[in-house]
């Protein structure tokens, strides 16, 4: 299955789809799936614009509204996560994921789905230490602070991923896992983005929770965006039972002229399954088992851990997986049940509407009914009794809100005219073959005019043993430079089986990776673009405030606890209300209705 991966979208769906269609025609391929790593900007109409945390000059409709209204239909199945420039009022309608438009699926605050047997996980938002332990308390109408804190990652979403015990093929995050740059061409990264140097030297660039999940989940691929630079790395994980595993990391740029924002990779899939989205039974059960941990207040709340008096291990058993499948009548194919929840864009309306009200999305209602879990928007409207009244503030205390104004804004040209130059690449199993595509007119794409192309093809990996050589070079480099793999036991109070593996990089070591860099460049695992690497972006540090600078806060999700550990067998099964059982049986038909359609593909 060929999967296109895109960095920051910034609402430029038309350009992204046009680029994919051009690559399909030029390379005689068919792209089966598009993954977008955040900053999607699902703006439906002008009323959504004030809910998006961008400077006023960047509050633009762009092109998503055409797909929401039905004027256009996405030509390829699209899955995306949230970033830090989103129409958050819309995405909050779908906290557990759902269709934002026909053929375009949002993964929620965090989630796992399957397409053709390929298991895809995604964590929306960016890390901010001060908000990590708080609940998802934000809701429309936002102020200047909550429109920014709404997209900050919370400890519950990370805790849920820590319960995953089955392999994940692909993982998406908006900001990078902290420390991932140590596994790639860090010198080239600093040449392109010199203002990253200090954070790299102090190992504070990126998200600590994402770093922890990278080394815990160990997916085959991890894709990110946010930092507006293309960067590849090969992450070698700590060997378990003598078996070594690696993750291929790739970050991509945003959809702008002369930027490397798109890559196509080829991933094996189950040919017997249709290339449609299926809900993941393990993830559904995790949502169900941890629903009581949901916090909708701005107060700090820690997740349970070893030694806690509360249950802390929510690993899903095979029997629980079968139970979920039975609840969904044996069919987890996602129904095509998108429906608009607000009016489509009216071009005759020149100014934004008033700030939109809270809207309950039928897709969320259906999933919450099937799993007997909480819909936050329904709680805010007093239509869900899962959460106690004292857990949901009727209004937000200004003392709970920090002034985030302008802290996460970027002034880097998030939008561009359609007549532009777009740098693309097509990658067959990470064999980086780069094509610089100059788009003088949109019509040239449609007409198939290929005279505007200039090709630059790098060396590619053709044999698996070259990967082994790279890993050997990494080990040799770690030994010769004094790089030692160390276990950080301070993260989240996990036991030694679940701690992350981190590499330290001292200030003077940025220039010591020539041996490894040469090996990587020869293999083609990392694309070394001499032209782009020798040119520093003339972007001020304020333009890169898209990144959160507060990366040093302790992310431990466990408060001081007693030494007594509660075993999983001591915990009773989750109770399902009689009303939910009736609604679930009634709604099973909606999921089951997709079975015949799936079998016919």
N, C-alpha and C positions, 0 to 999 in steps of 0.2 A: 504494500500500500504506500502510495506516494503522499507525503504530508508536507504541506507548505507551512513554514513557521515565520511569523512576522513579529517585529519588535513592538514599538509603540504605534498605535493606530491613529490616534488623534482625529478620529472621525472621518478619515480619508478612505472609506470603503471603496468608492468607485475606482480610485487609483490602484488600490491593492488588487481588486478583482481583475482590472484591465491588465495589470502586470502579470498575474498568474495566467490569464488567457493567452497572453503573448508568449510566455515561456512554454506553455503547453503546445502551441503551434510550432514554435521554433525548435523545440527538442523532441517533438512527436511523443508527448507523454500526456497522461491524464492525472491531474491532481485530485485525490480523493477526499482530502480533509485539509482545512486551514485552521491553524492554531495561532491566536493572537495573545501576546503577553502583557496586555494591560493598556491603560489610557485609551480605552475603546471609545468613550464619549458617545453613549447611546442617547443622543438628544432627539426627542420626538417632536418637540415644538418649542417655540420661544420661551414658554413658561419654565422649561427645564434649564435654561441657560443660567439663571441666578443660583442654581443648586450645584453648579460645577466650579470647583476651586481652581480657577485660572484668572489671570488679569483680565479686566473688562475688554481690552482690545482683542482678546482671543476667545471671547464668548460668541462663537459662530455656530451656525447650524451644521455646516459641512454636509455630508451626504447620507448619514444614517437614516434620517427621517423618510427618505424615499423607500427604504426597505421596510420600515415600520408601517408606512401607509399602504404598502402593496403596489406602489408605482413600479418598484423593481423587486426582484427576488434574487437572493444570494445564489450565484451560479455554482457554488461549492459549499458543502456542509462546513459550517464555521463554529468553532468553540473558542471562547475567550474568558480571561479572568479580568478582574478589576485592577486598576492602578491607582494613581493619586490625582488624576484629572478625569473625573467621571460625572455623569448626571446621576448623582448618588440617590436622589429621590426615586428614580426608576429602579436602579439595581437593588435598593432595599426592599422593593416589592417581592424580590426573589432571593431571599437569604439562603435557600438551599439549592438554588439553581433553577433555570427554566428558559424558555424561549423568549427572547426580546423582540424577535421578528421571525417570520418563517425562515427556517433553515439556519438560524443564528442562535446559538445557545450560550448562556452565561452560566458559569460554574458556581455562583454563589460566593459566600464568604470563604468557603473551602469545600472541595468535593472531589469525588472520583466517579468517572463514567467509563464505559467501554464502547469502543467502535471496532467492529471486526475482530473482537477478541483482544485488541490492544487496550491495556488498562492505562487511563490517563488521569492524573491527579493535578489539582491546581489550588493555589492559595492566593487569594486576592488581597490587594492593598500593599502598604509598605510598613516597615517597622518603626515605631516611635516608643521609646522606653516608658515615657510617662503615662501612656494610654494602654500599655500591654495588658495590665491586670484589671482593667476596667471592663464594664459590660458594653454591649452595643446599645447605648442609651440615646444616640442621636436619632432625630426624626424631623421631618419637615414641620414647620418652617425652620430652616437653618439660620444661624448667625454666622459671622465670619470665622468663628472658632470651630463650631460643630461641622461646618461644611468641609473642614480639613480633618478633624479628628475622626469623622465617620469612616474614612478609608484606612485608618490605622489598624494593623493586625492585632487581634486579641488572643489571649492565652488559651481560651476555650478552643478556638479553631486549630491552634497548634497541638493542643492536648489530644484532640480527636485524631489527628494524623498519627500521633504516637501509639494509638491503639491498633493501627494497621499492621497486620502480620503477613499478608500475602504480597507477592512481588508486584511492583509498579513498573510499567514500561517507560512512561513519560511523565515528567512533572513540570508544571509551569509555576513560576513566581514572577512578580513584577520587579522587585529589587533583587540584587544578587545575594546568594548565600555568602556570608562573611568568610573571607579567606580563600575563596575559590580562585582568586587571581594567582595564588602561589603555585597552582597546578598548570599554568599556561605561560604565555610569553609576557611576563610581567614588565620586562623592559620596554617591549613594544607598546604596552598599555600606557606606561608613564610617558613615553614619547608623544603619544597622541593626546593624552589628558594629563598634562604635567601637574595640575592641581590635585590629582589623586595621590601624589607621592606621599604626603604626610600621613594620610589615612592608611595607605598600604603599609608604610613602615611601622605604624602603631597597630596594625591589624584591626582597624575600626571601620573599614569600608565595607558596607553591605549589612545584611540582616543576620543577627545572631540566631533567631529562631529558625530561619531558613537554612543556616549552616548546620544546625542540629538535625533538622529533618533530612538534609542531604546525606549525612553520614549514617543516619538511622534507617531511612527507607532505601537508600542506595538504588535509585532508579537507573535504568539503562541510559536515559537521556534526561537532561534538565535544561530547560529553556527559560531565559529571562530577558529583560529589557531595561528600562528606567535610566541607565547611565548614558544612553545615546552613543554607543560605540559598539562595533562588532568585536567580539572576543570569544575565543574558544579555549577550552581546557580539557584535560583528561584526568579525572580525579580517581586516584587509586585508594580504595577503602581498606581498612584494617581487615586482615584475613580472619575468617571465621571457619573453624574446623578445617583449616588448611586450604580453603577455597578463597581465592582472591577475586574481587569484583571491582569493576570500574564504571564510572559514570561519565558519559560524554556531555560536557557543558558547553552551551552556546548562548551568547547574548547577542542581540541584534539591535540595530539603530532604529530611528523613527522614520516614518514615511515622508521623506523630504528629498529635494534634489541632491544628487551626488552622495547619497548615504546608503549604506549597506543594511537594508531593512528586511530583506526577504531571502529565505533559504528553503530549498526543497530537499527532503531526505526520503530514503526508501527504507521502510520498516516492515519486516515480515508480519503477516497477520493470518488469522484463521479464515481461509478461503471459503469455508462452509458457512460462515456467518455473513449476513448482509452488512454493508457499510453504513449502518445506522446507529444512533446513540441508544445504548442500553444502560439502565441504572445498575449500579454496582451493589450486589447484595451485602457484602461486608460493610460498605460505607453506610448503607441504609440502617443496618443494625447498630452501628456505632452512633449514628444520630439518635436512634431510639433509646439506646442505653444511657446516653449522656444528656438527654434532654433536661433533666433536673438540674444540670450545672449551668444552664443558660442564665446569664445575668443581663438585665435590661436597665441597670442603674449605673451612674458614673462612679459608684463606690468600688473600692478595690476588693477583689475576690480571688483567692488562690485556688488552683486546682489541687485535688487530693493526690497524695503520693505515698510511697512506702512508709509505714509507720503511722499512717493516718487512721483515725477511727472510722472513716468513711471508706467506701469501696473506691479503689483507685485503679484497678486493673480491669479494663473493659475489652480485652482481646476477645474476638468473636470466634465461637466454635463452629465446626462444620454443621452441627445440628441447628444452630441459630441461623446459619446461612439458609438451610433448607426451610426453616420456619418463615423467613422473609419471602422466599420464592413461593411458598404456599399462600402467603398473605396476598401476593400479587397474581395468584392463579397460575403460577408457573411461567409468566411472561413479563419480563422486565424491559421490554422495548418501550422507549419513551414515546407517548402518544403525541401526535402533531396537534396539540391543543392550544396553540397561541391564539390569543385574542387581545385586541387593543384595550387598554384601560383608561386612556385619556384621548381627547380629540387629536386628530392628525394635524400636521402643520398647515396653517392657513396663510398663504403668501400675502394676502391682503392685510394681515395684521402686522403693522410696522413696529410695534413695541411689545415687550414681553407682557404676558398675562400676570396676574397676581401670583404670588408664590403658591405652587400647587399643594393641594391637601393630601393627606394620607389616603392611599387607595389600596384596598385588599385585592391581590391578584388571584384569580381562580386557580392558576397552576399551583400556587403555594397552598391554597386551601385544600386542594385534592391530595397533595403529597402529605400534608400535615394530618389529614384525616386517615390516610392509609397507614401512617406510622404512629399516630397518636402523639404528635409532637407539637411544639408551640410555633405559631405564626406571630412574630413580634408586632407587625402592623395590626393584627387583630387584637392583640393585647392593648395596644394604645387606644383602640376604639372600643374597649370594653366588650369585645366579642370572643374572648378566649380566656378561660379561667385557669389555665395551667400555672400561671405565675401569680404569686401572692400580691395583693394590692400594695403592700409596703415595699415590694421590690421594684416598683415602677413609679418613679417620681412624676407627679402631675405637672410639674414645671421644673426647669433646670435652674439650680442655684448658680448665680454668677461666680461664686467662689470655686465651683467645681470646674470652671472653664478657664483654661489657660489661653493667653493671647497668641494664637498661631498665625495671625494675619501676615500675609506675604512670606511666611516661613517656608512654605512648600512651593511657592510660585516659581515658574520659570519664565524667562523672557528670551526664548531661544528660537522663535519662529516656528510655532507649532503647526502652522498651516502654510500652504503654498498654492499658487495658481496651478491650474491643470496643465498649462504648457510649461513643462519642467523636465529636468533630467533625473532619471531614477536609476540608481545602481542596484542591480539584482544579481543573484547567484543561484545556480542550480547545483545541488549536491546529491550525488548518488552514494548513499551509505557513507556520508561524510567525506567523500572524495571531492574536495573543494574546487569546483570548476566555476570560475567567476566570469560573468558577462557584464560589461558596462553598457547599459542600455540608455540611449539618449532619445527621449521622447519630445520631438519638436512640436507635434500636433497630436491630439487624441485620435484624429482620423487615421494617422499612420499605423496605429495599433490595429484598428479595424480592417484596414486595407492590407495588412500583412507586409508593409514596406520594411524590408530588413536592411536596406542600404544604410540605415543610421547606426548599425551595430559596429562595435569594435571589441574584439574578443581578447581575453587574457586568461589563459588556462594554466592553473598551477598543477604541480605533481600531485598525484592522488594515491591513496592507499589501495593496493590491489591484493594484498595477502594479509591474513590475520597475524602472521608471525611478526609483521612490522609493528603491530601494537605491542607485542611482547618486548620487542627491542626498545620501544619508547619507555615502557614500564621499567625495564632494566636500567635505562639511562636515568630515569627519575631516581631510582634507588641509589645508583652510583653517585648522582649529584648530591643527594641528601647526605650521603656518607662523607664525601669529600669537602662539602661546605659546612659541615656541622649541623645540617638540618636533621633534627630528630623528631620523630613522631611522638607526640605526648598526649596523654589522656587528660582531658579537662573534666574533672568530676564536679565542677561547681554549677553545671547547667541543670536546672530543674530537679535536682535531687534524685536523678535516675540512678539505678544500680549500674555496675560496671558493664553489664551487657548492652546497655542502651546509651552509653556516653559517646560523645562525638570524638573524632580524630582530628586534631588541628595541627597545622604546620606553622612554626614561628619564623619570622623573617626580620632580621636585624637591619639597622639602617644601612650598614655597609654592604649588604648582600645583594642589592639590586643589580650590581654589575657582575655577579659571580655565576650567572646561569648560562654562559655562552655555550658550554658543552651540550647541555640539555636543549637549548634553543636551536642549535645546529641540527641536532637529531630530529627534533620535532618539525623543523622547516623542511628537512629532506623527506620526511614521511608524508607531509601534506596534511597531517591531522589539524595543524593550526595554520591558518592562512596568514602569511607574512607579506603584507602589501607595502613595499618599500616606499611607494609614492605617498600613501596616506600616513605611513608611520613617521615619515620625515617632516610632515607638516603638522604643527600644533594648531588645534582649533582656537580661534580668536574669540572664545567665549569667556566672559568674565565669570568670576566665582559666583556672583549673584545669579547669573543665568543658570548655574548648575545647582541652585538651591532646591531644584526638583528633588534632590536627595535629602533625606533627613540627616542632620548632623548629630543628633543625640543618639549615638549608637553604643554608649558605654554603660548604660543603666543595667543593673543586674536583672536578668530575665528569669530568675528562679521563680517557678510557679508554685512552690511549696512553702507554707508558713512553718514555723517550728511545730513539730508534732511529737507525739509520744513514740516510744520504741516498739509498741505493740503493733503487729501487722495483722490486718484482717484478710483472711483468705477468701478467694472468690466464692467458694462453696458456701460461705456463711451468708451470702447475699440472696435475698429472694428474687424470683423472676419479676420482670416488669409487668405491672398490671395494665390492662387495657379497659377503658371504660365501656360499658354496654352500648352507649350511644355511638362511640367510635367504631365498635364492631359492626353495628348495623350499617353505618355510612361506608365502612370499608368494603363490606360485601356488595353494597350497591355500586360503589365506584370501581370495583374490580373489572366490571364490564368495559370501562373505558380503556384500561390497560390491555385487557384481553382482546379488544377490537383491533389492536395492531398486529395480532399474531398472524392472521391470514395474510396481511400485507407483507409482513416480514418473510414469511415462507415463500411468497411468490417472487421475491427478488433473487 
